[in-house]
Amino acid sequence: MKEKIVRIANHPFLKYSWVGGLFSILNIVFVWLLIDIFHFSTLISTTFVVGCLFVAKYFAYKLTGFIG
């Protein structure tokens, strides 16, 4: 049973899902923070957050081994 759980936990799709979910949550949090808390322009803050997290997600996928 333990080997099955470890095998499922190490499945590539699960790692891919965790990275995608984490960056989706970070996207929401950072956009909320910049727009509602710091009162930045919506266009500027959304462009900045989405662009930065896109690059960060690339490096996260590279770190996890999804991109060679």
N, C-alpha and C positions, 0 to 999 in steps of 0.2 A: 504494500500500500504506500509506504514511504517513497519507494522508487518511482511510483506512478505520479505522486504529487510533485516530486522533484523534476520529473520529465515534463510535466505540464507547465511547471513554473519556468522552465528553461526554453519553452517553445518560442520561436522567433515572433510569431504573431502577437503573443502576450506582451513581449518587450516593445514591439511596434505600437501596440495599443496604449501602453503606459506612457510612452514618449508623446504620442499624439494627444492623449488626454491631459497630460501635464501641461503641454504648451497651449492647449485650448483654455485651460483654467488660468494660466499666466496671462494670456491675451485678454481675457475678460477683466482680470484684476488690474492690469496695468492701464488699460483703456479707462476703466472706472476711476482709477486713481488720478490719472492726468486730466480727465475731463471734469469730473465732479468735485474732486478735492482741490486740485491745483488750478482749475479754471483755465486750462489751455484750450486753444481752438480745436474743434472736433476733427477737422480735416488734417491739421498738422499732427496732432497726437495719435490719431489712428494710423496715419501713414508711417509715422515713426515707430510705433509699437509693432505693427504688423511686419514692417521691414526688418526690424531688429530681431524679432522672434523667428522670422523665416530663416535668417542666417544662423541663429542659435540652434534652430531645429536641425538644420543641415549638419552642424558640428555634433549635435547629439546623436543623430543617425550614424555619422561617421565613427563616433566613439563606441556605439553599440555594435558596429560591424555590419550595418545594413548597406552602407555605401563603401565600396572598396577603396 
